[in-house]
Amino acid sequence: MKATDSPAEPSSYSISELAREFDITTRAIRFYEDKGLLSPARRGQTRIYSPEDRVRLKLILRGKRLGFSLDESREIIDMYDPAHGNVEQLQRLLLHIGQKRAQLQQQLRDIESLMGELDDAEGRARAALQLNTDS
């Protein structure tokens, strides 16, 4: 099959189609809309999502998996500027990745320290328990 034989991307999506595709609730999508991250067209009460909304939702969910806040995701997504190669967007993404990595490394050090303290406390408790059972 040639690349031109592939089915065309739909021109619009319903909220339930996006929810199914990304395995999230329609409520989550409405939440992102309320936060201004998505802005579907409306036909009466029905939300009509564009391919751009679908991409934004995909990027929001990717940012969430990476541990970015919604504000951080919005900042990066809103910087999209293909006319200039997205240089500023990519630089900002790298900045946020570095900050997230540093935060996670600190949390890892904190967890390792706490694990050591728990090991010490457990050792002291077991030793005290052994002394009490030996007497």
CORGIHU-V358447 format. One record per helix or strand. SS is the DSSP state (hx for helix, st for strand). FROM is the first residue (numbers start at 1). LEN is the number of residues. If there is no record, write none. Layout:
# CORGIHU-V358447
ss=SS from=FROM len=LEN
ss=SS from=FROM len=LEN
This chain:
# CORGIHU-V358447
ss=hx from=3 len=3
ss=st from=13 len=1
ss=hx from=15 len=8
ss=hx from=26 len=9
ss=st from=41 len=3
ss=st from=46 len=4
ss=hx from=51 len=15
ss=hx from=70 len=9
ss=hx from=82 len=3
ss=hx from=87 len=48
